[in-house]
Amino acid sequence: MLNRYPIWKNLFIALIVAMGFYYASPNLYAPDPALQFGGTSSAQGVDEATMARVSRALSASGVGHFGQEIQDSGKTGLVRLDSRDQQLKAQSILQRELGDGYVVALNLAPTTPDWLLNGGAQPMKLGLDLSGGVHFKLEVDVDAATVRKLEQYESGIKRRLREKRIRGRVALEGRRIGMTFRSEEDREVARSEVRDLYPELLLDRVDAETVQLFAEVTDATIAEGVEYAVAQNLTTLRNRVNELGVSEPLVQRQGKNRIVVELPGIQDTAEAKRILGKVANLEFRLVAETNAPISERQRFDYRGEARQGMTEWLEREIIITGERVSNAAASFDQNGQPNVQITLDGEGGMLMSRATRANVKRRMGVLFIERKFRTSYDTDENGETVINRQPYDEKKVLTAPVIQSALGAQFQITGLDSPAEASELALMLRAGALAAPISFVEERTVGPSLGAENIELGVKSLQLGLTLVVLFMMLYYRVFGVIAVVALTANLVLLVAVMSLLSATLTLPGIAGIVLTVGMAVDANVLIFARIREEIAAGSSNQLAIHSGFQRAVTTILDANITTLIVAVILYAVGTGPIKGFAVTLSVGIITSMFTAILGTRALVNLAYGGRRVERLSIGRVKMKPAVTTAPTNAESTV
């Protein structure tokens, strides 16, 4: 019998639509403004006592809050606020209450019911131009980058003079490296070696009677080093953002030494802030011998499990730093203790092999360096609180094992406190070390970048377009128009559901993709209904007209949609930012519109007209074709 789907096909279509409504429904629940806080170290957690402190501090300041909860097995905490206007005030209060050991970040807490979450339903993420996200402005410490560049010159000169057996004292004096030798011959040989090693340095001596040589760093060299540090930090931050798995992030340079990071739809903003701002690096140094002069060694805290609270003397000379790490992965040793498997680049492996081959049976320290801040609160002359943040570097020796044999480009770091710390350290090294410390100078949740008025106009235009399409379809195609509207509604629901399942980020260009999808979905129905009208005008029976109309229109619909889908895929492959958002929405919309137009509309038409004798189809005015045996006529009939 024509125009009858088997029961299983009707049930399948109904199931797909029902699942669409289920997975799209979380988007009806608006999130609550919230604050999320966690320890600066992954080993530091949040407990009930911390939550009680947070609640008391907010209550004492008159900030309305509710729904405190501990998340991620005690790693972070979250408190919901009554309004978004209170977020910045509450953040300042909590940061002062909890101190420098915690990161307090702005967030939006979902309100999706558990019965939806338990089924894997999540609300669709909205981009910065719709509901915002988190915005960071970071500043690169130019002075620290300069000092690091000078220390690299000092270390390199010491290494070269030692290799050439030139005896002398090398010390950093401001922006120049001073070298004192025993004879003029040593000085001239050293001059040649330093010029060969660092031709960009200016070499000069004090006078003919003093056996000294000074290597001065020019302003151009310093500027080049700062430029490299900012560019390297920009690359590292992009790698770290990629590790966070954020959709359509923005990481770009601003001015001389600032970097802007925008993370749309990010949920764990405290984790994002901690990972992005983590200035963690490694230095590998030999443990200083007991008879070494104090000037050639440095004292650091030791955090190894066997010697917690002790100190260790390390040589000032650095073998390699974390910048030579090409890959790092968290793992476990044979005793079940967390470690990090390290792979060095070519030069790093050569330097490590050279240093360890010549120092077998000596100990090598792995120094972990992390930039932190001490916060103090002062009162100015107007009685207002002024926040002062002073940066400092915390340096601890992770482990200091004995070198049993020469190491190559692959080895492991042990002595870590937890698997979480191992994973975090591996992420830091894998994403790349920061060439210079950075600090957060601005943080906020971002509202619509195009303004609330533009977004309101965009939503109104979408509503107006949908209304006009619905009215046109219902007035022009009558019952078939109503069926098309129902299918169009299902198409929008499926589109939202699929994007929610894919964790896609909806932006303003994405809304444009939805509007285009609506037009394409209606276009498919128009093609089908036009074919049915043609079949009726040609004299086919109503049932045969429905069957032939769908059969003949499917090929045209597939051709048109597949070619558009190819274009959308190309846009996604070569585009960036908003272009990708438009391409994703368009691609998903094409697939869902083909499903609803070909299968969904057909199922509804079958339910309305299939399997029975139909005297009349409510599909609008049909212009009947003239009979062959009679004179031409322009008569019209309504079917």
N, C-alpha and C positions, 0 to 999 in steps of 0.2 A: 504493500500500500504506500502511495506517495506521501511524502511529508510526515513521516513518522520516525522518530528516533527510538531505538531500543531503550529499555528502562535503564540499563547500565550507563548509557551515554548521558541521559538526563541526570542521573545521580552523580556522575562524574563532574558535569558542568556545575551542578548545584554545590557539590563539595568544594570545587575550586573557588567559587564565589563566596561561599561561607568562610573558607579559610582566609580569603582576601579581607572580608569584614573583620575577622578575628585579629589578623596581624596589622590591619590599618587602624583599629580602634585605639591603641595607645596614644595616637597623635591627638586625641580629643582631650587628653589630660595635660594641662599646662604645668611646667615644673615650678618648684618653689625656689626663691632666692636663698642661698645657703653659703656657709663658710666650711671649708674643709681644711683640716690641719693634720700634720704628721711630723715625725722626727726628721731632723736633717740627715740622720743616718738611718739606713734600713734596719739596723739592729735596735733602734729606739722606737718603742711603740706607744700606744694610747690605752690607758686603763680607765676604770670607773672613777678613780680619784682625779684624773685629769679632766674627765667630763664634768665632774662636780665643780672643779675650779672654773671651767669655762662658763657653766651656767650661773655661778655666783657673780662672776665678773660682768656678764651681760646684764643680769638683773640689777646689779648695783648701778649700772650706767643707764638704765631705763630703756634698753634695747629689747624689743619684743622678740621672743624666740620660742621654738618648740621643736619636738621631734629629734632630740639628740640621739645619735647612734654611733656605735663603734663598728668600723668596717675593716675588711681585708684581714680578718683574724687578729685584730688588735694593732694593725699597722697605722691606720688613720682613723680620725673621728670626723663627724659631720654634725652640724647644727643648722636647722632651718630658721629663717627669719621671716618676720611678718611682711616686710616690704623690701624691694630692691634698693630703695633710697638709704636703708640702714646698713648696707653691706660694707661700705668703706669705713664708716664709723666703727662698726663691730670688728672689722679686721684690725684696725689700729688698737682697739681695746684688747683683743686676744693676743696680738703680737707682743704687747707690753706685758700682759699677764703671764704668758707662757715662756717668754724670753727667747734668746738666740738659738736654743736647741730645737725649736720647732719652726716649721714653715706653715704659714696661714695664707690660704688662697681663696679667691672668690670662686663660687661655683653655682650651678643650677641643679637642684636635687629633683630627680624624677618623682612623679606622683602616680605612676602607673600601678594599678592594683596587682596584688600578688597572683590572682588567678590568670592574669595575662602574662606576667613575667614567668610564671612556672611553665607556660607553654612556649617560651622562647620569643614572645612578642616584645618588641622594643620600639619606642617612639623614633621617628625619623629625625636625624640631626639637621639643624638649620644652620646655614652659613652666617658669617658675620654681618652680611647685609640684610638679614631677616631678623634673627633673634640674638645675634651676637655670638661671642665666644670669649676667649681670653686674649688679651693684648699685653705683650711685654715690650718694654724698651730697655735694652741693655747697653751698658757703656764699657768699652774696652779700656783697661788700665794702661794708658800709654807709657807712664813712667816705669811700670813693671816690665813692659815689653822692652823698653830701652835698657833697663838693668840686665834683663835676661840676655839681650844681644851682647852687651859688654862682657858678661860672664862667659858666654860662649867663646868670644875672642880670647879671653884670658886662659880658659881651659885649653883651647886649641894651641895657643902659643906654648904653654907649658908642655903639652904632649910632644910637640915638634922638637923643642929644645932637649927634652929628655931622650927622644929617639936619636938625635944627633949627638948626644953626650956633651952638650954645651952646658956647663955649670953656671948657674946664676939665680938670682931671686927675681920672681915675677909677681907683681901686685897691681891690683886695680886702683887707680887714683883718679876719682871723678870720672871724666869721660875719656881717659887715656890709660893705657897699660904701661906701667913703668917697669923697666928691666935693668938690673944692676949686675955687672960681670966683674970677673977678676982681672981681665986683660982686655986691651983694645982689639986683639986678634979675635977673642971670643965675641966681642961686640959686633965686629964687622961680619963674622960668619953668621951670627944671629940675625943681623940686619938682612942679609941675603935670604936666609930661610924664612923670616917673617914676611918679607916682600913677596917671596914665591908662594907662601901659604895664603896671605891676605893682601892682594895687591891694592885693595881699596883703602887701606890704612895709610895715614901720613906718618912717616918715620922721621924722627929728629932726635938730637942729643942735646944735653944741657951745655956743655963746653968741652974743650979738648982735654982738660985735666980730669974730668969725671967720667968714669967708665960706665956710663948710663946710656940707655936708649929708651925713647918713648914712642909708643904707637898710638896716635890720636885718631879717634873716630870722627869723621866729618858729619856735618849736618845732613848732607845728602844720604849718607849711609844710615844714619839714625832714622831719617824719614822713610827710607826703603824698608828698614826693619819693622817700623810701626805699620807700614802698609801691608807687609807680609803677615804680621800678627792679626790685623783686622780681617784680611782675606782668609787666613787659615781658620780663625774663629767662626767666620761666616760659613765656611764649608763644614766645620765640625758641628755647628748648631743645626745645619740642614740634615746632617747624618743622624743627629740625635732625635730630631723631629720625625724622621723616617722610622727610627726605632720605636717611637711612640705610636706609630700607625695612625697618624692624623690625616684626615681627608682634606685636600686642597689647602695646605698650609701656605703661609706667606712668611718668608725669611729674606729680608733685604736690608741693605746697608742704608744708613741715614747719616749724612754729614761725614765728618772726619773719622770719628771713632765710636759711632753708635750703630746698633743693629736692632731692627724692629722684627718681632716675631708675633704672628697672629695665628691662633689655633682655633678654627671654627668648630663648634659643636663638641669641644673637648669636655669630658666628664671629670676626669681626675686631674684637676688643675694643680693640686698640691704636688702630685707626683711629677707633673710636667715642669713645674717651677723648680723642683729639686733636681731633676735630671738636666734641665737646660742650664741652670746656674752652677752646676757642680764643676768646680775647677779642681779636678783630680788628675794627678799625674804621678808617674813612677820615676824614680831614679835608682839606678843600680850602682852601688859603690862598694869598694872593698872595705872590710872592717879594719880600722887603723891598728897598727902594731903598737905594743905598749911603749916602745922606745921612740916612737915617732914624735917630732916636735908638735907642740900644741897648735902652732900656726898652720900645720898641714892636716889637721883633723877637726871634725865637728862633733858635737854631742847631741844626740837625739833621744827622744823617748822610745822605749821598746814596748810593743804591745803583744808580743808572742805569748802564747798560752803558758809556756813554761817559765817565763820571766816577766809576767805582768807587773808593771810599775817600775821596772828597771830602766836604765839608760844604756846607750851603746855609742861608742866612738866610731865614726866613719871617716874615711878619707875625704878631703874636699874635692878631689878630682872625680868627675862623673864618668862612668864607663859608657852608659847609654841612658836615654830617657824614654818615656812612654811614646814619644813621637816616632820611634823606630818600630813600634808594634804594628804589624800588618793585620793580625787577626788575634782574637782572644775569645775563649769559650769557657764557661763555668762547668766544672765537673767535680768528681769525687776521687780521692786516692784509694789505695787498697785497704785503708783502715776506715773508710767511710767518712773521712773529713773533707770539707769543701776546699776546692782549689781552683785555680784559673790556668788553663792551658794557653801558653803564649807562643806566638809565631812572629819572628822578627823579619824585617825586610833584609835585602842583601847586605847593605852597609852595616846594619845593626848586628846581623849574624857574624860578620867579619870582626867587628869591634869586640863583641862578646867572646868570640873564640880566641882572639888575640889576648884579651885580658885574663881569661880563665886558664888558658894554656900555660901562661907564665906564673900563675899563682895557685897551682894545685895545692890542696891541704890548707889553704887559707879560707877564711870565712868571707862571704859576700852578703851585704845587707841590701834588702829591698825597701827603699824609703818611699812611703806614701805621703804625698803632699796635697793638702786640701785647703782652699781659700775659704775662710769663715769671717764672721763679723761680730764685733762687740757693740751692743746697742746701749746707749745711755740717753737719759731723758733730762733735759735742763729746762729752766724757765727763763724766758727773755724778759726784757724791761717792761713789756706790755702784759706780763702775766700769762703768756701763752706757752704751751709745752713745745719744746724744740727737740726733735729726734736727731741724735748724732750716731752715725754708724761708722766705726773704725775697722777697716779690714786688717786681717792678720792671716798668716799661713801656719796651719797646724801640720807639723811633720812628725810622723811616727814610723818606726821600723816595723814592717810587717813580719819579717823573718830574716834570719841571718845564718843560713846553712853553710856547712863546710863544702868547699869545691872538691869533689871527689875526682873529677876528670874534666877535660875541656868541654865547655858547653858550645852548642851550635845555635842554629836559628830557632830551635824548638825546645822549650823546657816548661816547667810549671811553677806556680807561686802557691805556697802553702801558708798556714798560720792565720787563716781568715776565721772570723767569728761564726759565720752562719752561711747557709746557701744563698740567702738573699743578698748578703754583702758580696759574695762571689759573683752573683749574676750582675749586680750593679757595677762592680769593678770591671767585669768583662765588657759590659755595655759601654762604659766610659772609654776603655782602651780601643774597642772595636770601632766606635764612632769617631775616634780621633781625639787626641789631646788638644786642649786649648793652648794656643801659642802665647796667650797672655790672660791674666785674670779678668773676669767680667763681673759687673754688679748690676742689679736691677735698679733703674732710676725711675721707672714708671710701670705700674701694673693696674689693669682695669678690665672689667668685662665690657665689651664693646657693644653698643647699640647698633641699629641699622646704619651702615655707612652712607647710604643714600638719603637718609633722613626718614623720619616717621611719616611725613607727608607723602613722599614718593612711594613708600611701601603701601600706604593706605590707598593711593591712587592705583597702584598696580593690582591690588586685591579687588578694588572696585571694577577695574577694567576686565578682570577675569570673570567676576560675577555678571557684569553686563554682557560680555560675550556669551557666557553660558545661557543667560536668560534669552537672548536673541536667538540662539541656536535652538533652544527648547521650544520657543514659541513658533519659530519657522517650521520645525519638523512636525509639531502637533497640528498646526493649521494646514500645512501643505500636504502632509501624508496621513493625517488623521490617526486611525488605530495603529497603522504601521509606524507613524511618527512617535506615538507613545511607546511602542516597542523599542524604537531606536533610542529614545531618551532613557529608558530603563537599562538598555545595554551600555549607553554612554556613562551612566552612573556607576554601573559595575566596572567599567573600564577605569574610571578614575579611582575607584576603591582598590582595584588590583594594582594599579600603578603605584599608589601610596604604599600598599602592602609590600610589594616587591622592593621598593626603595628602602623601606624600613628593614626588611630582611637583609639587604645588602649593606646596611649601615651607610648608605649614600648620604651625602650632604646636599640639602636643597638650598639653592641660592636664588637670587632674583632672575638670573638667566635660566635657571631651572624652571621657574614659573612660566617663562616664555616658552620653554619646551613643552610644558603641560598644555598651554593654550594651543600650540601647534598640534599637539596630539589630539586635542578635542576636535579640531578642524579635520584632521586626517581620519579620525574615527567616524565622524559624521559623513565625510566624503565616501567612505566605504559603504555606508548604508544607503547613501544617495545612488551610488552605482547599482546596488542590488535592486532598490525599488524602481529605478528607471528601467532596468532590464525586465522586471515583472510587468511594468506598464506596457513595454514594447510587446511582450508575449501576449498580453490580453488584447492589445490593439490588433495583433496579427490573427486573432481569432482562437487562440489556445484556451482551453478550459482553465478555470481558476487554479485548480490543484497543479496542473501541468505548468501553468505560468509561474507559480511559486517555485516549483522544482527547477525549471529551466532558468529562471532568473538568478537563483543562487548558483547554479552550476556554471553558467556563462560568466558571471561577474567575479567568481573566485580567482580566475587566472589574471584578470586585470588588477584586482586588489593585491595579489601576491607580487606581481611585477612592480607595481608602484611602491609598495612598502619595502620590498627587499632592496631596491635601488636606494631608497632613502636611508635604510638601515646601514648600507655600506658607507654612505656619506657620513653618517653619525659615528661609525667606528673610526673612520679616518680622522674626523674632528677630535675624537678622544685621543687618538694616537699621537697627533701632532700638536694638539692644543694644550694650553695651560690654564690653571685657575678657573675663571668663569666659563671658558669655552668647554672645558671638560664637564662642568656641571650641566651645561646645556646638552652636551652630547649624551651623557648618562640618562638624563630624563627623557630625551627624545628616543633613545634606543629602547628603553624599557616601555615607553608609551607605544611605540610601534608594535612591539610583541604583544602587549596586552590588548591593543585595539584590534589586531588581527584575530585574536582569540574571541573577543566579544562580538566583533562584526560578523565573523564567519560562523562560529559555533553558537555563541550566545544568542544573537538575533535569530538565527535559524531555529534554535530550540524554542524560543518564545513564539515565533510564527507557527511552528508545528503545534504547540499547545493551543494556540488560538484557532487555527484553521485546519490542522492536519487530521487525517483519519475520518473525515465526514464530508458529506455533500455540502458544498458552499455555493450559494446562489449569488453572493455579492462580496467583493473585497473592498474594505474601507481603506483605500490607498490614494484617494484624491481623484482628480479629473483625468480621465484617459481619453486621448484623441484617437478615435477608431479609424483604422485604415479603410479606404473605400473598397468595395467588392470589385472583382475583376470584370464581371458581366454587366455591370451597371455604370452609369455615368459618374464621373467624379463628384464627390460631395464634401462639403466642409462641416458636415454635421458632427457634433460632439455628443457623447453620451457619458454619463457618470456611472461608474461601476462601484 
